C-alpha cells in the first residue's frame, strides 16, 4: 500500500478495501437495531410499566459511555498481529459475547419468572446491558479503522459506506419479526412470553453478526505501529504514552465540541423514537395500550417495518451524502436533520399506518446525516495521536444525550399527559434545534 498515491500522508485505498474495513458493521448494526426496535416491545411484553421504560433505556448508553473510551484507549496501545492488529482483537471479543447475549435476551420471559416479576425484568435488564457492552466493543473498531487507515479525501466516502452498511443491517433486523410472522412463525405467545417471531429474529441476527465480522477480520490488515506513525506524521511512541481523558478533552479540536452540541439534540430525539415508537403506534393506529393484546403485537411488528423504512431511506440518503463534496458537508448535515425534525413531529399527528411510512422515511434521512458527518468532521480535525481514545470519548456525545433523555422522561412523560404519542412532538422540536446548531461547526483539516 505504501507505493500507492498518498493524500495527507495516508494512501488512497481501493474502494474494495474500504468496503471490507466496514463490512462487519452490517452485522453489528443488525444487533443494535434488534435491540433498539424490539427492546420496548420485549419489556412491555414481560410486564414493564411504560412509565418506567426510561430505566431500561438508560442501560445501553451507560454501557457505551464507559466501554468505548476504554476500548479506544487500550486499542491505541495494542498490537496483536496474530489476532488481527490493533482494533480487530476487540471486534473478535465483542462479537463472541454479543452472540451469546443475543440468544438470551429474547428469552427473558421464557424461564418461568412470571409476568411482571422483578426476576424477569432484572434478567432482561442485565442481558440488555451485556448486549450493549459487547456490541459497543464490536462497533468501535470499525469507526477507529476508518480514522486509522483512510485519508481525508476518502473519509466522507468511507463513513458514508459505513452508514450504508449500517442501515442495510438495520433494514434486515427491522423486518425480521414481520418476515418470520409472514412465514408462519408465531407472533403471539402466552402472557409474559416473547413471541417466537422475535426470538428467531435475534437468532438470525446473531448468525449474521458472526458472518460479517469474520469477513472484516479475515480481509483487513491493519497498519503496524511504525507504518501508522509514518502515515500520520507522528512518532511511534506517541500512542504508547498514556494521557488522561481530561487532558485529551482539554486539547480536543473545536470541531469535537461543536459537533458534540449537534449530537446532543439528535440523540436525545432518537432515544424517544426507540423508547416510545411501539406504544405510540399501538395507541394512534391500533387504539390500544394493552401490551399483551394481539393488536399491540401487530403494532410492534409494524414498527419493525417502519424501522426498515427508516433504514432504507437512510441507505439511499447515505449513498447520496457520500457523493457530497467536502465544502458542502454542513449543508448536507443541517438539511438532513431539518427533514428528520419534520418526520418526528409528523408521527404525533398520523393515525394511518401507511402514512407513517413517510414519517419514518423522513426520520431515516436524519439518521443518515447523523451516521455520515460527525465522525468525518471530527477525524479530519484529529492528528492521529490517541485516535481511538478520542473517538471513544466522542462516543459520549451519543451516550450522554440518551442518558439525559431517559432521565428527563420521568418528568416529561407525565407532564405530557402520560402519552407515548406526545413524546414525538417534543422529539421533533429537539431535532430542529440540532439542525440549527449545525451552523456552529467550523470544519478543520490536519495536513
Helices and strands as residue ranges (DSSP letters): E 6-7, E 10-11, H 15-23, H 25-45, G 50-52, H 53-76, G 81-83, H 88-105, H 118-149, H 152-182, H 196-219, H 225-232, G 236-240, H 245-250, H 254-284, H 294-322, G 326-328, H 329-349, H 356-381, H 387-394, H 396-415, H 422-437, G 438-440
